Amino acid sequence: MESADERGDKPADKPLFYESGASWYWVLAGPLSAASLIYIQHVNHVPISFLVPSVFLVLVSAFVALQVKAARIHTSVELTEDALRQGTETILVREILKVFPEAENSVKSDKPLARWQSARALGELVGVPRGRYGIGLKLTGGRTAQAWARRHRHLRDALTPLVERRVGPYVAEVADEMDPFDDDNESIL
């Protein structure tokens, strides 16, 4: 059998960081709900009927499986040497010019935010998915975006060296911190 190198194909990049988005273990809620219903019937000394537990087994398992599948598609994260995939959107690592430092204030606080915290979140979702934390990125073409992950510090630790190898270490610029739409900033824009 030929290897990928012998065929001239590039072998698949090994992920430097990966989050699945959701675990298939949640589908066990279906069998557990059915078992609970059977147990309740047994404890209350009523004749055991398998119809309702079977319906619960099928409906709960199917619904949860659908949710898990959607989460694995839309909230999974994978970083390789060449690309960062956030849900169904993939950007090349060479498009990333800077990884901004971790934000001082949370989006949920009333304190001022870093400019990147109001930038578009990568992926097809409207914002950073629940339970994930944003990582500010400066992209080519003057764009700013937010990568995100549950284990955001691990993603930052894996992504930062890839970017710094190409463009050098992060240096804060005034333009990165100022919000051009904020009236309080003295801006020449």
Residue frames relative to the residue before (quaternion, step in Angstrom):
aa qw qx qy qz dx dy dz
M 1.0000 0.0000 0.0000 0.0000 0.00 0.00 0.00
E 0.4224 -0.7204 0.4964 0.2372 3.57 -0.94 0.94
S 0.3868 -0.6856 0.5568 0.2653 3.54 -1.15 0.63
A 0.6899 -0.4697 0.3415 0.4323 3.56 -1.28 0.21
D 0.6489 0.5219 -0.3253 0.4479 3.61 1.03 -0.75
E 0.6538 0.5175 -0.3162 0.4524 3.61 1.01 -0.78
R 0.6788 0.4609 -0.2911 0.4920 3.61 1.08 -0.64
G 0.5077 -0.6478 0.4248 0.3770 3.58 1.22 -0.31
D 0.4997 0.6385 -0.4367 0.3897 3.58 1.27 0.11
K 0.4396 -0.6463 0.5457 0.3021 3.53 -1.21 0.51
P 0.4232 -0.6985 0.4982 0.2912 3.63 -0.73 0.93
A 0.6127 -0.5694 0.4020 0.3725 3.54 -1.15 0.65
D 0.4882 -0.6585 0.4890 0.2981 3.55 -1.00 0.86
K 0.4075 -0.6888 0.5438 0.2526 3.53 -1.04 0.82
P 0.4612 -0.6926 0.4694 0.2953 3.63 -0.78 0.92
L 0.3253 -0.7198 0.5835 0.1886 3.55 -1.05 0.88
F 0.7689 0.0369 -0.0047 0.6383 3.55 1.27 -0.53
Y 0.0717 0.7984 -0.5945 0.0639 3.57 -0.99 0.82
E 0.0188 0.7408 -0.6715 0.0032 3.53 -1.13 0.83
S 0.4215 -0.7506 0.4560 0.2257 3.56 -0.75 1.04
G 0.5068 -0.6481 0.4362 0.3645 3.61 1.09 -0.48
A 0.7646 -0.1852 0.1335 0.6028 3.61 0.99 -0.80
S 0.4127 -0.7107 0.5216 0.2294 3.54 -1.22 0.53
W 0.4998 -0.6558 0.4817 0.2967 3.56 -1.06 0.78
Y 0.4880 0.6703 -0.4327 0.3539 3.62 1.21 -0.26
W 0.5636 0.6120 -0.3858 0.3987 3.60 1.15 -0.51
V 0.5781 0.5946 -0.3801 0.4096 3.61 1.14 -0.52
L 0.5492 0.6139 -0.3945 0.4073 3.60 1.20 -0.35
A 0.4610 0.6713 -0.4545 0.3611 3.61 1.22 -0.11
G 0.6088 0.5683 -0.3479 0.4306 3.62 1.09 -0.65
P 0.7126 0.4210 -0.2696 0.4922 3.61 0.68 -0.99
L 0.6383 0.5241 -0.3380 0.4512 3.61 1.03 -0.69
S 0.6438 0.5010 -0.3336 0.4724 3.61 1.00 -0.72
A 0.6427 0.5093 -0.3250 0.4711 3.60 1.00 -0.77
A 0.6557 0.5039 -0.3102 0.4689 3.58 0.94 -0.86
S 0.6222 0.5421 -0.3377 0.4527 3.60 1.04 -0.74
L 0.6619 0.5022 -0.3103 0.4620 3.58 0.93 -0.86
I 0.6447 0.5027 -0.3212 0.4780 3.59 0.98 -0.80
Y 0.6400 0.5253 -0.3178 0.4621 3.59 0.99 -0.83
I 0.6462 0.5158 -0.3180 0.4640 3.61 0.94 -0.87
Q 0.6431 0.5087 -0.3244 0.4715 3.60 0.98 -0.81
H 0.6620 0.5169 -0.2988 0.4532 3.57 0.96 -0.91
V 0.6793 0.4985 -0.2909 0.4531 3.61 0.85 -0.96
N 0.7233 0.4241 -0.2414 0.4886 3.60 1.03 -0.75
H 0.4226 -0.7528 0.4249 0.2722 3.59 1.31 0.25
V 0.4244 0.6441 -0.5146 0.3744 3.55 0.87 0.97
P 0.6163 -0.5340 0.3953 0.4229 3.59 -1.14 0.45
I 0.4143 -0.7234 0.4989 0.2370 3.56 -0.86 0.97
S 0.1067 -0.7696 0.6294 0.0155 3.51 -0.78 1.16
F 0.2730 -0.7910 0.5281 0.1445 3.57 -0.81 0.98
L 0.4586 0.7055 -0.4433 0.3087 3.60 1.24 -0.09
V 0.7216 0.4315 -0.2590 0.4754 3.61 0.66 -1.08
P 0.6554 0.4866 -0.3423 0.4653 3.67 0.85 -0.75
S 0.6311 0.5279 -0.3383 0.4567 3.61 1.05 -0.69
V 0.6356 0.5124 -0.3242 0.4779 3.57 1.02 -0.81
F 0.6442 0.5086 -0.3187 0.4741 3.60 0.95 -0.85
L 0.6239 0.5530 -0.3353 0.4388 3.58 0.95 -0.88
V 0.7147 0.4515 -0.2570 0.4683 3.58 0.79 -1.03
L 0.7152 0.4704 -0.2753 0.4375 3.59 0.73 -1.04
V 0.6892 0.4662 -0.2929 0.4710 3.59 0.80 -0.95
S 0.6580 0.5064 -0.3191 0.4570 3.60 0.90 -0.86
A 0.6709 0.4974 -0.3048 0.4579 3.59 0.90 -0.89
F 0.6678 0.5018 -0.3075 0.4558 3.59 0.88 -0.92
V 0.6871 0.4682 -0.2882 0.4749 3.59 0.86 -0.94
A 0.6253 0.5327 -0.3443 0.4547 3.62 1.00 -0.74
L 0.6285 0.5261 -0.3270 0.4704 3.58 1.04 -0.76
Q 0.6630 0.5004 -0.2971 0.4709 3.58 0.95 -0.87
V 0.6561 0.5028 -0.3118 0.4686 3.59 0.95 -0.86
K 0.6395 0.5230 -0.3258 0.4596 3.59 0.94 -0.85
A 0.6582 0.5017 -0.3059 0.4706 3.59 0.94 -0.88
A 0.6604 0.5000 -0.3104 0.4664 3.59 0.94 -0.84
R 0.6574 0.5059 -0.3169 0.4598 3.60 1.01 -0.76
I 0.6514 0.4811 -0.3158 0.4944 3.60 1.16 -0.48
H 0.8212 0.3424 -0.1388 0.4348 3.57 0.65 -1.15
T 0.7843 0.2894 -0.1811 0.5179 3.63 1.11 -0.36
S 0.4422 0.6630 -0.4896 0.3538 3.59 1.14 0.45
V 0.1741 -0.7709 0.6084 0.0720 3.56 -1.20 0.64
E 0.0664 0.7818 -0.6182 0.0476 3.56 -0.99 0.85
L 0.0842 -0.7790 0.6210 0.0229 3.55 -0.92 0.99
T 0.0347 -0.7592 0.6499 0.0096 3.55 -0.91 1.00
E 0.7293 -0.3919 0.3054 0.4704 3.59 -1.27 -0.05
D 0.7787 0.3796 -0.1704 0.4696 3.59 1.03 -0.80
A 0.8402 0.1312 -0.0072 0.5261 3.60 0.96 -0.73
L 0.2312 -0.7117 0.6451 0.1547 3.50 -1.37 0.49
R 0.0945 -0.7916 0.6029 0.0290 3.57 -0.67 1.14
Q 0.0441 -0.7667 0.6401 -0.0223 3.55 -0.86 1.11
G 0.7937 -0.0799 0.0105 0.6029 3.59 -0.18 1.24
T 0.7801 -0.2818 0.2168 0.5148 3.59 -0.68 -1.05
E 0.6078 0.5407 -0.3629 0.4544 3.62 1.25 0.01
T 0.0873 -0.7840 0.6140 0.0248 3.54 -0.94 0.95
I 0.0433 -0.7664 0.6397 0.0387 3.55 -0.96 0.88
L 0.4897 -0.6492 0.4956 0.3052 3.53 -1.13 0.64
V 0.5506 -0.6171 0.4477 0.3401 3.56 -1.04 0.77
R 0.6308 0.5488 -0.3458 0.4259 3.61 1.06 -0.62
E 0.5955 0.5479 -0.3656 0.4600 3.63 1.26 -0.19
I 0.6252 0.5309 -0.3350 0.4637 3.60 1.25 -0.32
L 0.2087 -0.8046 0.5491 0.0869 3.57 -0.67 1.14
K 0.8025 0.0226 0.0172 0.5960 3.59 1.08 -0.72
V 0.1999 -0.6859 0.6770 0.1768 3.49 -1.33 0.48
F 0.3333 -0.7695 0.5110 0.1886 3.57 -0.43 1.22
P 0.5676 -0.5862 0.4386 0.3768 3.60 -1.14 0.52
E 0.6668 -0.5010 0.3679 0.4111 3.54 -1.26 0.43
A 0.5356 -0.6555 0.4369 0.3044 3.57 -0.98 0.87
E 0.4765 -0.6709 0.4927 0.2828 3.54 -1.11 0.73
N 0.7949 0.2248 -0.0939 0.5556 3.58 1.04 -0.82
S 0.4860 -0.6587 0.5000 0.2826 3.53 -1.13 0.74
V 0.5902 -0.5630 0.4446 0.3702 3.55 -1.21 0.54
K 0.6617 0.5268 -0.2975 0.4429 3.59 1.10 -0.69
S 0.6090 0.5509 -0.3631 0.4403 3.60 1.21 -0.33
D 0.5126 -0.6318 0.4837 0.3228 3.56 -1.28 0.25
K 0.4929 0.6723 -0.4214 0.3570 3.58 1.27 0.06
P 0.6476 -0.5286 0.3670 0.4081 3.60 -1.20 0.43
L 0.3282 -0.7547 0.5450 0.1599 3.54 -1.06 0.85
A 0.5298 -0.5562 0.5177 0.3767 3.52 -1.30 0.36
R 0.6439 -0.5598 0.3533 0.3836 3.58 -1.09 0.67
W 0.6726 0.5233 -0.3116 0.4203 3.59 0.91 -0.87
Q 0.5849 0.6107 -0.3723 0.3825 3.62 1.16 -0.47
S 0.7016 0.3958 -0.2754 0.5246 3.59 1.22 -0.25
A 0.4505 0.6857 -0.4505 0.3521 3.59 1.28 0.21
R 0.6723 -0.4884 0.3854 0.4012 3.53 -1.34 0.32
A 0.3687 -0.6986 0.5668 0.2339 3.56 -1.06 0.77
L 0.4816 -0.6508 0.4993 0.3086 3.57 -1.00 0.80
G 0.6409 0.4634 -0.3966 0.4660 3.56 -1.14 0.63
E 0.5935 -0.6070 0.4053 0.3390 3.56 -1.27 0.18
L 0.5195 0.6346 -0.4217 0.3868 3.60 1.24 -0.02
V 0.6420 -0.5671 0.3620 0.3677 3.57 -1.18 0.56
G 0.8084 0.0092 0.0253 0.5880 3.59 0.96 -0.80
V 0.7166 -0.3533 0.3232 0.5071 3.53 -1.28 -0.36
P 0.4709 -0.6958 0.4539 0.2968 3.63 -0.69 1.02
R 0.6260 -0.5542 0.4018 0.3736 3.54 -1.19 0.64
G 0.7969 0.2762 -0.2267 0.4871 3.55 -1.01 0.88
R 0.6536 0.4491 -0.3151 0.5213 3.57 1.28 0.05
Y 0.2840 -0.7492 0.5769 0.1591 3.56 -1.27 0.43
G 0.4761 -0.7084 0.4596 0.2454 3.54 -1.00 0.90
I 0.1455 -0.7299 0.6623 0.0859 3.51 -1.32 0.60
G 0.3588 -0.7700 0.4891 0.1979 3.57 -0.58 1.13
L 0.0495 -0.7915 0.6091 -0.0065 3.56 -0.95 0.97
K 0.2078 -0.7140 0.6493 0.1595 3.54 -1.10 0.75
L 0.1637 -0.8133 0.5569 0.0400 3.54 -0.69 1.16
T 0.6670 -0.4682 0.3819 0.4359 3.54 -1.29 0.18
G 0.7639 0.3557 -0.2652 0.4686 3.56 -1.19 0.49
G 0.5900 -0.6104 0.3573 0.3893 3.60 1.21 0.41
R 0.4579 0.6896 -0.4463 0.3401 3.60 1.24 0.25
T 0.1514 -0.7412 0.6448 0.1095 3.53 -1.26 0.53
A 0.0289 0.7992 -0.5981 0.0529 3.57 -0.99 0.82
Q 0.3570 -0.7019 0.5683 0.2385 3.53 -1.35 0.19
A 0.2172 -0.6854 0.6783 0.1515 3.51 -0.95 0.97
W 0.1062 -0.8071 0.5787 0.0491 3.61 -1.17 0.33
A 0.1023 0.7695 -0.6264 0.0713 3.52 -1.27 0.53
R 0.5658 -0.5450 0.4757 0.3957 3.56 -1.27 0.32
R 0.7488 0.2766 -0.1464 0.5842 3.54 0.88 -1.02
H 0.0518 -0.8712 0.4880 0.0140 3.55 0.72 1.15
R 0.6316 0.5266 -0.3531 0.4462 3.61 1.02 -0.62
H 0.6278 0.5171 -0.3375 0.4739 3.60 1.06 -0.67
L 0.6446 0.5007 -0.3211 0.4802 3.59 0.98 -0.82
R 0.6412 0.5188 -0.3209 0.4656 3.60 0.94 -0.86
D 0.6707 0.5051 -0.2945 0.4565 3.60 0.94 -0.90
A 0.6814 0.4602 -0.2875 0.4911 3.60 1.10 -0.61
L 0.7042 0.4861 -0.2621 0.4461 3.60 1.00 -0.84
T 0.6294 0.5847 -0.3423 0.3805 3.60 0.91 -0.90
P 0.6848 0.4656 -0.3264 0.4557 3.67 0.76 -0.80
L 0.6064 0.5544 -0.3610 0.4410 3.62 1.06 -0.66
V 0.6890 0.4619 -0.2723 0.4875 3.57 0.96 -0.89
E 0.6828 0.4983 -0.2972 0.4440 3.60 0.86 -0.92
R 0.5742 0.5807 -0.3786 0.4357 3.59 1.12 -0.54
R 0.7209 0.4401 -0.2318 0.4827 3.56 1.07 -0.78
V 0.8429 0.2046 -0.0570 0.4943 3.58 0.76 -1.06
G 0.5785 -0.5824 0.3885 0.4186 3.61 1.19 -0.05
P 0.6833 -0.5004 0.3364 0.4118 3.57 -1.29 0.22
Y 0.6290 -0.5525 0.4068 0.3655 3.54 -1.28 0.53
V 0.0260 -0.7516 0.6590 0.0051 3.55 -1.03 0.91
A 0.4046 -0.7308 0.4952 0.2388 3.58 -0.65 1.11
E 0.1207 -0.7646 0.6307 0.0554 3.53 -1.06 0.85
V 0.5921 -0.5776 0.4214 0.3718 3.56 -1.12 0.64
A 0.6455 0.5410 -0.3245 0.4305 3.60 0.96 -0.84
D 0.6257 0.5447 -0.3419 0.4416 3.60 1.11 -0.60
E 0.7355 0.4429 -0.2283 0.4591 3.56 1.01 -0.79
M 0.6644 0.5087 -0.3122 0.4499 3.61 1.12 -0.56
D 0.3042 -0.7192 0.5956 0.1884 3.52 -1.12 0.71
P 0.3721 -0.7658 0.4702 0.2323 3.63 -0.46 1.13
F 0.6844 0.4747 -0.2868 0.4733 3.62 1.19 -0.34
D 0.5516 0.5989 -0.3883 0.4317 3.58 1.32 0.02
D 0.3861 -0.7535 0.4881 0.2119 3.60 -0.64 1.13
D 0.6078 0.5821 -0.3593 0.4034 3.60 1.16 -0.44
N 0.6317 0.5288 -0.3355 0.4569 3.60 1.17 -0.47
E 0.3530 -0.6828 0.5946 0.2359 3.53 -1.01 0.83
S 0.0741 0.8248 -0.5493 0.1119 3.54 -0.25 1.25
I 0.3746 -0.7204 0.5378 0.2271 3.54 -1.11 0.70
L 0.4576 0.7037 -0.4391 0.3202 3.58 1.29 0.01
